[in-house]
Amino acid sequence: MNSAEIHQSFPNIITRLKWYLFNEFQSFEGMGIKKDWLSLGFGVDLGDGEKVKFWTDVWVEGYALSNKFSRLFLLATDQNCSVKDMGSWSKDCWQWKFSWKRPLRSWEEDVERELVKMLKLRAPSQNKEDRWQWHLETLGTYTTKSAYSWILKGEPKPATDFIRVWKASIPPKVSAFCWQLLHKKLPTKDNLSIRGICNANSNLNCCWCDSSIETPNHIFAQCNVAFRLWMKCYKWWGVQYVLDNSCSMLFEQHKWLGGPKLLDRGWNIIWFAVLWTLWLGRNEKIFQMKETKLDRFFELVQIRSFFWVTNIQGMEGFSLSDWCENPTKCLKNNPVRKDSA
């Protein structure tokens, strides 16, 4: 079947392929494969936009606009509209037109401008039909072989690396939390809005800075509170890093520090301690209205990492005060107990 034939009966084909192939490969889900992996393999060669869903189809920059602009999707009067429905032609020039359930707030207007800027180079065509193509084949033709190869060689690689979360010497509840984070399953405000749990009038902004939508990357890396906490921890460890704005990339940065193995294990612990402290602090701010104190957050990171290193990893020979003063010295000069090695 070529791409033209796929285009003509795409809805039925996708439904059948998902049913058969997902059940055929469902064992890969435990390795981190997304349930919607088949749709992700298909892309749109945009034509007049009549058959392409504006918000939910993957037709611009490799993702659905409902995910990238979740707040606007929540406010859209027609969440199931096509690309063609979202504008009109005027003297051979395409004009985008948006319809919202209520007037946008100032920060939401900024998000709308970002959306318009992204769409400038993705206008539909007047005399061309939409076509669906399979990304993994040059001719755009779907083959089971290419899909199977993609699953085996592509997706499991990062998921396998995420297994380090379960191998780390930290409490199980912290491992579960970080696993959810790396797989974008945490109940942050943006995720809750996508699931329809938050209504259109809910404030989705970060509880600390109130200037950006609360996403995992924002509250754990991009927000000023998170940034300052990371900087204090790096200074404590005597290292200099350019802080990445992605949780998964931060995870990679804390994979190893260089030096003895125990030093790397301790450095890895810091990533878990910072994220867990930020998450609990975020919940206290939202549900208990507790004041955010950066110094308190930093002390909690020091205390948690100390107990995780000594009680779970089995190191001994240094006190909490030693750890707070120079953690690298503690890890370099102290052995692991034999019953924990």
C-alpha positions as CSV (number, residue, x, y, z in Angstrom):
1,M,0.0,0.0,0.0
2,N,1.4,3.4,-1.0
3,S,1.0,6.7,0.8
4,A,-1.8,7.8,-1.4
5,E,-3.9,4.8,-0.5
6,I,-3.1,5.3,3.1
7,H,-4.3,8.8,2.8
8,Q,-7.7,7.9,1.3
9,S,-8.6,5.5,4.1
10,F,-6.3,6.7,6.9
11,P,-8.8,6.6,9.9
12,N,-9.7,2.9,9.3
13,I,-6.2,1.8,8.6
14,I,-4.8,3.5,11.6
15,T,-7.4,2.0,13.9
16,R,-6.8,-1.6,12.5
17,L,-3.0,-1.2,12.6
18,K,-3.1,0.1,16.1
19,W,-5.3,-2.8,17.3
20,Y,-3.2,-5.5,15.7
21,L,0.3,-4.1,16.0
22,F,0.0,-2.6,19.5
23,N,-1.2,-5.9,20.8
24,E,1.6,-7.6,18.8
25,F,4.2,-5.4,20.4
26,Q,2.5,-4.5,23.7
27,S,5.3,-6.2,25.7
28,F,7.5,-3.3,24.7
29,E,5.5,-0.9,26.8
30,G,7.4,-2.0,29.9
31,M,10.5,-0.8,28.2
32,G,9.1,2.7,27.8
33,I,7.4,2.4,24.4
34,K,4.4,4.8,24.1
35,K,1.1,3.3,23.4
36,D,0.6,5.7,20.5
37,W,3.9,4.8,18.8
38,L,2.2,3.9,15.5
39,S,0.7,7.4,15.1
40,L,4.0,8.9,15.9
41,G,5.5,7.1,13.0
42,F,3.1,8.7,10.6
43,G,3.5,12.4,9.5
44,V,1.5,14.8,7.5
45,D,2.3,16.3,4.1
46,L,0.0,19.2,4.6
47,G,-2.3,20.1,1.8
48,D,-5.5,22.0,2.1
49,G,-5.8,21.0,5.8
50,E,-9.3,19.5,5.5
51,K,-8.4,16.1,6.8
52,V,-5.8,17.1,9.4
53,K,-6.9,17.9,13.0
54,F,-5.4,21.2,14.0
55,W,-4.9,20.5,17.7
56,T,-4.4,16.7,17.9
57,D,-2.7,15.5,14.7
58,V,1.1,15.6,14.5
59,W,1.6,18.1,11.6
60,V,4.0,20.7,12.8
61,E,7.5,20.3,14.3
62,G,6.9,16.6,15.2
63,Y,4.3,17.0,18.0
64,A,0.6,17.7,18.5
65,L,-0.2,21.3,19.3
66,S,-2.5,20.2,22.1
67,N,0.6,19.1,23.9
68,K,2.8,22.0,23.1
69,F,0.1,24.6,23.8
70,S,-2.0,22.8,26.3
71,R,-3.5,25.9,27.8
72,L,-4.7,27.2,24.5
73,F,-6.1,23.8,23.6
74,L,-8.1,23.9,26.8
75,L,-9.5,27.3,25.9
76,A,-10.3,26.4,22.2
77,T,-14.0,26.5,21.3
78,D,-13.6,23.6,18.9
79,Q,-10.9,21.2,20.0
80,N,-11.7,18.8,17.1
81,C,-11.4,21.3,14.3
82,S,-9.3,20.8,11.1
83,V,-6.5,23.0,10.0
84,K,-8.7,24.3,7.2
85,D,-11.3,25.4,9.8
86,M,-8.7,27.6,11.6
87,G,-8.3,30.3,9.0
88,S,-9.2,31.5,5.5
89,W,-7.6,32.7,2.3
90,S,-7.5,36.4,1.4
91,K,-5.9,37.3,-1.9
92,D,-3.8,34.1,-2.0
93,C,-2.6,34.8,1.6
94,W,-3.6,32.5,4.4
95,Q,-4.8,34.1,7.6
96,W,-5.0,32.2,10.9
97,K,-8.2,32.8,13.0
98,F,-8.6,31.6,16.5
99,S,-11.7,31.3,18.6
100,W,-11.5,31.0,22.4
101,K,-14.1,30.3,25.1
102,R,-13.3,33.6,26.8
103,P,-10.9,36.6,26.4
104,L,-7.3,35.6,26.8
105,R,-5.3,36.9,29.8
106,S,-2.1,38.8,29.1
107,W,0.2,35.8,29.6
108,E,-2.1,33.6,27.5
109,E,-1.9,36.2,24.7
110,D,1.9,35.7,24.8
111,V,1.4,32.0,24.3
112,E,-0.9,32.7,21.4
113,R,1.7,34.9,19.8
114,E,4.2,32.1,20.2
115,L,1.8,29.8,18.4
116,V,1.2,32.2,15.5
117,K,5.0,32.6,15.1
118,M,5.4,28.9,14.9
119,L,2.6,28.6,12.3
120,K,4.0,31.3,9.9
121,L,5.8,28.7,7.8
122,R,3.1,26.0,8.0
123,A,0.2,27.5,6.0
124,P,-2.0,25.1,4.1
125,S,-2.1,24.9,0.3
126,Q,-5.1,25.8,-1.9
127,N,-4.9,23.1,-4.6
128,K,-3.4,20.1,-2.8
129,E,-4.9,17.4,-0.7
130,D,-3.5,16.3,2.7
131,R,-1.3,13.1,2.6
132,W,-0.1,10.8,5.3
133,Q,3.4,9.4,5.1
134,W,5.3,6.9,7.1
135,H,8.5,8.6,8.3
136,L,10.7,5.5,8.4
137,E,10.5,4.6,4.7
138,T,11.8,6.9,1.9
139,L,8.7,6.3,-0.2
140,G,6.4,7.0,2.7
141,T,5.0,3.4,2.6
142,Y,4.3,1.7,5.9
143,T,6.0,-1.7,6.5
144,T,5.9,-3.9,9.5
145,K,9.7,-4.4,9.2
146,S,10.4,-0.7,9.6
147,A,8.1,-0.4,12.5
148,Y,9.6,-3.4,14.3
149,S,13.1,-2.1,13.6
150,W,12.2,1.3,15.0
151,I,10.9,-0.2,18.2
152,L,13.8,-2.5,18.8
153,K,16.6,-0.1,17.9
154,G,15.2,3.3,18.6
155,E,12.8,3.6,21.5
156,P,14.2,1.3,24.2
157,K,17.6,3.0,24.4
158,P,16.6,5.9,26.6
159,A,14.1,3.8,28.6
160,T,16.9,1.3,29.3
161,D,19.0,4.1,30.7
162,F,16.1,5.2,32.9
163,I,16.3,1.8,34.6
164,R,19.1,3.5,36.7
165,V,16.3,5.1,38.6
166,W,15.4,1.7,40.1
167,K,19.0,0.7,40.8
168,A,19.8,3.9,42.7
169,S,20.2,3.6,46.5
170,I,17.2,5.7,47.4
171,P,13.8,5.0,49.0
172,P,11.3,3.2,46.6
173,K,8.8,6.0,46.7
174,V,11.5,8.4,45.4
175,S,12.4,6.0,42.6
176,A,8.7,5.8,41.6
177,F,8.4,9.6,41.6
178,C,11.5,10.0,39.4
179,W,10.3,7.2,37.1
180,Q,7.0,9.1,36.6
181,L,8.9,12.3,36.0
182,L,11.2,10.9,33.3
183,H,8.1,9.4,31.6
184,K,6.1,12.7,31.8
185,K,3.5,11.2,34.1
186,L,3.7,13.5,37.1
187,P,0.5,15.3,38.0
188,T,1.8,18.8,37.2
189,K,-0.7,21.4,36.2
190,D,0.0,21.1,32.5
191,N,-0.6,17.3,32.6
192,L,-3.7,17.8,34.7
193,S,-5.1,20.3,32.1
194,I,-4.4,17.9,29.3
195,R,-6.4,15.2,31.1
196,G,-9.3,17.6,31.6
197,I,-8.9,17.7,35.4
198,C,-8.3,21.5,35.4
199,N,-11.1,23.7,34.0
200,A,-10.5,26.7,31.7
201,N,-10.4,29.2,34.6
202,S,-7.7,27.3,36.6
203,N,-4.4,29.0,37.1
204,L,-1.8,26.7,35.5
205,N,1.1,28.9,36.4
206,C,4.1,27.9,38.6
207,C,3.3,28.3,42.3
208,W,6.6,30.0,42.9
209,C,7.2,32.5,40.1
210,D,3.7,32.7,38.6
211,S,5.2,33.7,35.3
212,S,5.2,30.4,33.3
213,I,2.9,27.4,33.0
214,E,3.9,24.6,35.5
215,T,5.6,21.9,33.5
216,P,8.1,19.4,34.9
217,N,11.0,21.1,33.2
218,H,9.9,24.4,34.5
219,I,9.5,23.6,38.2
220,F,12.6,21.3,38.4
221,A,15.0,23.3,36.2
222,Q,13.8,26.5,34.7
223,C,12.1,28.3,37.6
224,N,14.3,30.7,39.5
225,V,13.7,28.7,42.8
226,A,14.9,25.5,41.1
227,F,17.8,27.3,39.4
228,R,19.1,28.8,42.6
229,L,18.8,25.5,44.5
230,W,20.8,23.7,41.8
231,M,23.5,26.5,41.9
232,K,23.8,26.2,45.7
233,C,24.2,22.4,45.4
234,Y,26.9,22.8,42.7
235,K,28.8,25.3,44.8
236,W,28.5,22.9,47.8
237,W,30.1,20.1,45.7
238,G,32.7,22.4,44.2
239,V,31.6,21.9,40.6
240,Q,30.7,24.2,37.8
241,Y,27.9,23.3,35.4
242,V,25.7,25.0,32.9
243,L,22.3,24.0,34.2
244,D,20.3,22.2,31.5
245,N,16.6,23.1,31.3
246,S,15.5,19.5,30.8
247,C,15.0,17.0,33.6
248,S,16.2,14.1,31.5
249,M,19.4,16.0,30.5
250,L,20.0,16.8,34.2
251,F,19.7,13.1,34.9
252,E,22.5,12.5,32.4
253,Q,24.6,15.2,33.9
254,H,24.4,13.4,37.2
255,K,25.3,10.1,35.8
256,W,29.0,10.5,36.7
257,L,31.3,13.1,38.2
258,G,34.7,11.5,37.5
259,G,36.9,9.9,40.1
260,P,36.1,7.0,42.4
261,K,32.9,5.0,41.8
262,L,31.5,6.0,45.2
263,L,31.8,9.7,44.2
264,D,29.7,9.0,41.1
265,R,27.1,7.2,43.2
266,G,26.9,10.1,45.6
267,W,26.7,12.7,42.8
268,N,23.8,10.7,41.3
269,I,22.0,10.8,44.7
270,I,22.0,14.6,44.6
271,W,19.8,14.6,41.5
272,F,17.2,12.6,43.3
273,A,17.4,14.7,46.5
274,V,17.0,18.0,44.7
275,L,14.0,16.8,42.7
276,W,12.3,15.2,45.6
277,T,12.8,18.3,47.8
278,L,11.4,20.6,45.1
279,W,8.4,18.4,44.5
280,L,7.5,18.2,48.3
281,G,8.1,22.0,48.6
282,R,5.8,22.6,45.6
283,N,3.1,20.5,47.2
284,E,3.5,22.3,50.5
285,K,3.2,25.6,48.8
286,I,0.0,24.6,46.9
287,F,-1.8,22.6,49.5
288,Q,-0.6,24.0,52.8
289,M,0.3,27.6,51.7
290,K,3.8,27.2,53.2
291,E,6.4,29.9,52.6
292,T,9.2,28.9,50.2
293,K,12.6,29.2,51.8
294,L,15.5,28.4,49.6
295,D,17.9,27.8,52.6
296,R,15.5,25.3,54.0
297,F,15.3,23.5,50.7
298,F,19.1,23.3,50.5
299,E,19.3,22.0,54.1
300,L,16.8,19.3,53.2
301,V,18.8,18.2,50.2
302,Q,21.9,17.9,52.4
303,I,20.1,15.9,55.1
304,R,18.2,13.6,52.7
305,S,21.3,12.9,50.6
306,F,23.3,12.2,53.8
307,F,20.8,9.6,55.1
308,W,20.4,8.0,51.7
309,V,24.2,7.7,51.3
310,T,24.9,6.4,54.8
311,N,21.8,4.3,55.5
312,I,21.1,2.8,52.1
313,Q,24.5,2.8,50.3
314,G,26.2,1.6,53.5
315,M,29.0,4.2,53.8
316,E,30.3,5.1,57.3
317,G,33.0,7.1,59.0
318,F,31.6,10.6,58.6
319,S,28.9,12.7,60.3
320,L,26.2,14.9,58.9
321,S,28.3,18.0,59.7
322,D,31.2,16.4,57.7
323,W,28.9,15.7,54.8
324,C,27.5,19.3,54.8
325,E,31.0,20.7,54.9
326,N,32.6,18.6,52.2
327,P,30.7,15.7,50.6
328,T,33.4,14.8,48.0
329,K,35.9,14.4,50.8
330,C,33.5,12.1,52.7
331,L,33.0,9.9,49.6
332,K,36.7,9.7,48.7
333,N,38.0,8.8,52.1
334,N,35.4,6.4,53.5
335,P,34.8,2.8,52.7
336,V,31.5,0.9,52.2
337,R,30.5,-1.5,54.9
338,K,31.0,-5.1,53.8
339,D,27.4,-6.0,54.3
340,S,26.4,-3.3,51.8
341,A,29.1,-3.7,49.2
